[in-house]
């Protein structure tokens, strides 16, 4: 799964990367966690803020879903409509995964070699009565060096495919191809401080190198 990520890229660079018409006003985020507001790119392209974690329309109460498995996404009742009509890109420049069990469980930070931004495939829903719009991040089976940390990873859309993922008229076959061919090579992974275990910690120290021991 993907339950934490970072977004520290300066807003002007983020605007250029995603072709935004306006430079967003964003503060650095070092430990973005579920239930918190997150910036997402919608068709336009434009940047909006959504909650991270949604309840399917048919669900009554219960925990919010924060991830959607890419496998069979077009057939799952919880996400089928959003996959067809409400896709978004979630900007990030790193994500955390945990490896091990019990006292040995520890976080790792995955980033691009240049530390630059990337886009995680996302879906969104308008929200139930009394709740604001919210999103989920799409995940797939981990590949390459990431597979040694966790069995899942976020689906990272290639920059040349941003427009296709956001296109409301994109055919399901094209979208399935994007999910089956995520950007999954060239990651740098390093141990992260256990500070990130607490979602209330959103400080620069969360992304500082940790003792590999």
C-alpha positions, -999 to 999 in steps of 0.1 A, spaced: 0 0 0 10 36 0 1 54 32 26 83 34 43 105 9 62 138 6 58 169 -14 86 195 -9 91 206 -45 90 244 -49 57 255 -63 71 272 -94 89 239 -104 57 220 -96 37 243 -119 61 238 -147 62 200 -143 24 197 -145 18 225 -169 -4 244 -144 -16 278 -155 -10 293 -121 17 288 -95 1 271 -64 6 283 -29 19 252 -11 40 247 19 65 218 20 50 185 33 74 160 47 49 133 60 16 135 42 -8 110 58 -44 97 52 -73 119 62 -52 150 56 -59 174 27 -37 168 -4 -32 188 -36 -42 169 -67 -41 178 -104 -74 175 -123 -82 181 -160 -72 216 -171 -47 210 -158 -56 226 -125 -46 220 -89 -73 214 -63 -73 202 -27 -90 169 -17 -92 148 14 -71 116 13 -94 87 19 -130 81 7 -159 59 16 -176 42 -14 -211 54 -21 -226 21 -10 -207 19 23 -223 28 56 -197 42 79 -165 22 83 -129 31 76 -121 53 46 -103 36 17 -69 53 10 -56 30 -18 -72 13 -48 -56 -18 -63 -49 -13 -100 -57 -49 -108 -94 -51 -119 -99 -15 -111 -125 -11 -139 -146 -39 -124 -146 -31 -87 -178 -15 -75 -160 8 -51 -140 25 -78 -155 16 -112 -173 49 -117 -143 70 -105 -120 51 -128 -141 59 -157 -150 95 -150 -130 110 -121 -92 104 -124 -65 127 -110 -28 130 -105 -14 132 -70 19 152 -70 47 138 -48 85 137 -47 89 107 -24 69 80 -6 74 59 25 70 22 28 76 -1 59 94 -33 60 97 -60 86 75 -70 115 70 -59 151 100 -42 167 120 -48 135 95 -29 113 110 3 100 103 30 73 121 36 41 119 66 18 117 61 -20 126 90 -43 137 97 -78 175 100 -83 172 137 -89 147 142 -61 122 157 -86 84 155 -86 63 127 -100 26 119 -102 7 90 -86 -24 78 -103 -54 89 -83 -92 86 -83 -117 109 -66 -153 111 -55 -174 142 -46 -182 128 -12 -213 119 7 -236 144 24 -216 164 50 -183 152 36 -160 170 11 -145 155 -20 -118 129 -14 -93 108 -33 -75 75 -32 -40 65 -46 -38 36 -70 -13 9 -62 2 -21 -80 26 -50 -74 60 -37 -64 88 -42 -89 125 -39 -90 143 -26 -59 110 -16 -43 99 -53 -42 126 -58 -15 108 -34 8 71 -40 3 49 -60 -20 29 -30 -32 39 4 -47 20 34 -60 13 36 -97 35 64 -110 23 78 -143 49 88 -168 50 125 -176 42 119 -213 10 101 -201 -3 128 -178 -28 141 -204 -40 106 -212 -47 98 -176 -66 130 -171 -85 128 -204 -123 122 -196 -126 106 -231 -97 82 -227 -109 46 -235 -107 20 -208 -81 0 -228 -58 30 -229 -61 36 -191 -55 -1 -184 -23 2 -204 -11 31 -182 -18 11 -151 1 -19 -165 31 1 -174 39 24 -144 71 42 -139 89 17 -118 126 19 -123 153 43 -111 142 47 -76 166 55 -47 156 39 -14 171 47 20 161 41 56 139 68 70 137 81 107 111 64 128 98 99 133 76 93 103 57 66 122 37 93 138 15 111 112 15 143 134 52 147 126 55 168 94 90 183 97 122 183 76 137 156 98 113 131 84 132 129 51 167 131 66 189 100 62 186 75 90 211 51 105 208 20 83 214 -2 114 
